[in-house]
Amino acid sequence: MTILLNIFLWTYFLLGFSISENPPEAHSPIRILFIGNSLTYTNNLPAMVQEIGKRDSVQIGYTTIALPNYSLEDHWNNGNIQTEITEGNYDFVVAQQGPSAQPASQVLLIAYAKKMNELCKKNDTRLCLFTVWPSKQRSFDLDGVIASYKTAAEQTKSLIAPAGLSWKYAWQKDSDLPLYGPDEFHPSIAGSFLAALTIYASLKEKKDLNFLDGDRASLENISQTQTTIFKAAVLKALEQTSN
C-alpha cells in the first residue's frame, strides 16, 4: 500500500492535475478558482490558502485547474477555464503562468490576462494575478518577474498577489530561508506557505496578520520565527503593490 501511495503521489506531482479540491459549496463565503501550473499545484497551495482562511475564521471553497508548464495562453486555448469561470460562480480567479520575465512572455501574460479579466467581469468575478518567481539559477530575474506581473495587473485592472515580492522581502530579512524545493524552482513547503499567505492577504485586503499569532501561528513544519518574517514580508509586499 505504501509503495502504491508513493507511486500515486509522484505521478500526481509529475503530471499535475485539473480537478476540483474541496469544490466550493453554496454557503462558502469565499469561492476561488485557481488557474496555473506546477507552481500552483506543488504542495497543494490552494489547500494552504484554505487552511490559512480557517485560521482567520473564514471558510474558503476552491477549484484548481493546473497542468505542467501551462501558460495562460495554454489554458485559454484548452477551453476548460472559460466554462469553469462562466458556470462556477466564483468570487476570485487566482491565475499564474511561468516567471514571464522575458519580453515575449510578458506580452502573452498581458494579452491573456486581458482575455481572462474580460470574462471574469462578465461573470461578476475578480481576477487576481499570482506573481511567481524565477528558478534559483535565474534569481537575477526576480525583479523582472515582479515587474511583469505588476504591469499585467495594472493594464488589466486586476488584483495582484505579489508572492514573488514577498519572497524577495523575506530573503532580505534572512537570506538562508529555504523557499525553494530540491529542484531550485518549485517551492518548498515554506515557499508555498509564503505564497499562500500572500494570496490570502491580497484577496482579503488584510492590513495585519495577527490571526497567525500564538497557537494559530502557522501550518505544520513552518516555525514561528519563519512565520513572523513571512507576515512582515507579505504586508510590505502588499503595501508596495497597492501604491
C-alpha positions in Angstrom: 0.0 0.0 0.0 2.8 2.4 0.9 4.6 1.7 -2.4 1.3 2.3 -4.4 0.7 5.5 -2.5 4.2 6.8 -3.2 3.8 6.0 -6.9 0.5 7.9 -7.0 2.0 10.9 -5.3 5.0 11.0 -7.6 2.7 10.7 -10.7 0.5 13.4 -9.3 3.5 15.7 -8.9 4.8 15.0 -12.4 1.5 15.2 -14.3 -0.2 18.0 -12.4 -3.9 18.0 -12.1 -7.0 19.5 -13.5 -9.5 18.6 -10.8 -11.6 20.0 -8.0 -10.3 20.0 -4.5 -12.9 20.8 -1.8 -15.1 22.3 -4.5 -17.0 25.5 -3.5 -20.4 25.0 -1.9 -23.2 27.4 -2.0 -22.6 28.5 1.6 -18.8 29.1 1.2 -18.2 32.8 2.0 -15.3 32.8 -0.5 -15.1 30.8 -3.7 -11.8 30.7 -5.5 -10.8 29.2 -8.9 -7.0 28.6 -9.1 -5.6 28.5 -12.6 -1.9 27.8 -13.2 0.8 25.1 -13.5 3.1 23.2 -11.1 3.9 26.4 -9.2 0.3 26.3 -8.0 -0.2 22.5 -7.5 3.2 21.8 -5.9 2.5 21.3 -2.1 -1.2 21.9 -3.0 -1.0 25.7 -2.5 -4.8 26.1 -2.8 -5.3 23.9 0.2 -2.8 26.1 2.1 -4.9 29.2 1.3 -8.0 27.4 2.5 -6.2 26.4 5.8 -5.0 30.0 6.3 -8.5 31.1 5.9 -9.6 28.7 8.7 -7.0 30.3 11.0 -8.8 33.6 10.3 -12.3 32.0 10.7 -13.0 32.4 7.0 -14.5 29.5 5.0 -13.0 29.0 1.6 -14.1 26.7 -1.2 -11.9 26.2 -4.2 -11.4 24.5 -7.5 -8.0 24.0 -9.1 -7.2 23.8 -12.8 -3.4 23.4 -13.1 -1.3 21.5 -15.6 2.5 21.2 -16.0 4.2 24.0 -17.9 0.9 25.6 -18.8 0.7 29.4 -19.6 -2.5 31.4 -19.5 -2.5 31.1 -23.3 -2.5 27.3 -23.0 -5.3 27.3 -20.5 -7.3 29.7 -22.7 -6.8 27.6 -25.8 -7.7 24.5 -23.9 -11.1 26.0 -23.2 -11.8 24.5 -19.8 -11.3 27.7 -17.8 -13.9 29.6 -19.8 -16.6 27.0 -18.9 -15.5 27.0 -15.2 -15.4 30.8 -14.9 -18.8 31.1 -16.6 -20.5 28.3 -14.6 -18.6 28.2 -11.3 -20.0 31.4 -9.6 -16.5 32.3 -8.2 -15.6 35.3 -6.2 -12.0 35.2 -7.3 -9.9 33.7 -10.1 -6.3 33.4 -9.0 -4.1 32.8 -12.0 -0.4 32.4 -12.8 1.9 31.3 -15.5 5.7 31.0 -15.6 8.1 33.7 -14.4 7.4 35.7 -17.6 10.5 38.0 -17.3 11.3 37.6 -21.0 9.7 40.2 -23.4 7.7 37.6 -25.4 6.3 36.0 -22.2 5.4 39.5 -20.9 3.3 40.1 -24.0 1.5 36.8 -23.6 0.9 37.4 -19.9 -0.8 40.7 -20.6 -2.7 39.5 -23.6 -4.3 36.5 -21.9 -4.8 38.2 -18.6 -6.9 40.8 -20.5 -9.0 38.0 -22.1 -9.5 36.3 -18.7 -10.3 39.6 -17.0 -13.0 40.4 -19.5 -14.6 37.0 -18.9 -14.3 37.5 -15.2 -16.0 40.8 -15.3 -18.9 39.4 -17.3 -19.3 36.8 -14.6 -19.0 39.1 -11.5 -15.6 37.6 -10.6 -12.4 39.3 -9.7 -9.2 38.2 -11.4 -6.1 38.1 -9.2 -2.6 37.6 -10.8 -0.4 35.4 -8.6 3.2 36.7 -9.0 5.6 33.8 -9.0 9.5 33.7 -9.0 12.3 32.5 -11.3 14.5 29.5 -10.7 17.4 29.9 -8.3 19.7 29.8 -11.3 18.0 32.8 -12.7 17.5 34.7 -9.5 18.7 37.8 -11.2 15.3 37.8 -13.0 13.3 38.2 -9.8 12.7 41.9 -10.2 11.8 41.4 -13.8 9.2 38.8 -12.8 7.7 41.1 -10.2 7.6 44.0 -12.7 5.9 41.8 -15.4 3.1 40.7 -13.2 2.6 44.2 -11.7 2.4 45.6 -15.3 -0.1 43.0 -16.3 -2.3 43.7 -13.2 -2.2 47.4 -13.9 -3.0 47.1 -17.5 -6.0 44.7 -16.8 -7.0 46.5 -13.6 -6.8 43.1 -11.9 -5.9 42.3 -8.3 -2.3 41.1 -7.6 -1.0 38.6 -5.1 2.7 39.6 -5.1 4.2 36.4 -3.8 7.5 36.8 -5.7 7.9 40.2 -3.9 7.1 38.6 -0.6 9.9 36.1 -1.3 12.2 38.9 -2.0 11.4 40.8 1.2 11.6 37.6 3.3 15.1 36.9 1.9 16.2 40.4 2.7 15.4 39.5 6.3 17.0 36.1 6.2 18.8 35.1 3.0 19.0 31.4 4.2 15.2 30.9 4.2 14.6 27.6 2.3 11.9 28.9 -0.1 13.0 26.6 -3.0 12.4 22.9 -3.1 15.0 20.4 -4.2 14.9 21.4 -7.9 15.5 25.0 -7.0 12.5 26.2 -8.9 9.4 24.7 -7.4 8.7 25.9 -3.9 9.4 24.2 -0.6 6.6 23.9 1.9 7.8 27.2 3.4 7.9 28.8 -0.1 4.3 27.6 -0.8 3.1 28.8 2.6 4.6 32.3 2.0 2.9 32.4 -1.4 -0.4 31.2 0.0 -0.3 33.7 2.8 0.3 36.4 0.2 -2.7 35.3 -1.9 -5.0 35.1 1.1 -3.9 38.6 2.4 -4.3 40.0 -1.1 -7.8 38.7 -1.6 -8.9 39.7 1.9 -7.1 43.1 1.7 -5.5 42.4 5.1 -3.8 45.2 7.0 -2.5 43.0 9.7 -2.0 39.2 10.1 -2.4 39.0 13.8 -4.7 36.0 13.4 -1.4 34.0 12.9 -0.2 34.8 16.4 0.2 32.3 19.2 -1.1 28.7 18.8 -2.7 29.6 15.4 0.7 30.7 14.1 1.3 28.6 11.0 1.0 25.4 9.2 2.9 22.3 10.1 6.7 22.5 9.5 6.7 26.3 9.5 8.4 27.7 12.5 7.1 30.7 14.5 10.3 32.6 13.5 9.6 32.0 9.8 6.0 32.9 10.2 7.0 36.3 11.8 9.3 37.0 8.9 6.7 35.9 6.4 4.0 38.1 7.9 6.2 41.2 7.7 7.2 40.4 4.1 3.6 39.9 3.0 2.4 43.1 4.5 5.4 45.0 3.0 4.7 43.5 -0.4 1.0 44.4 -0.3 1.9 47.9 0.7 4.3 48.3 -2.2 1.8 47.0 -4.8 -1.1 48.9 -3.6 0.5 52.3 -4.4 
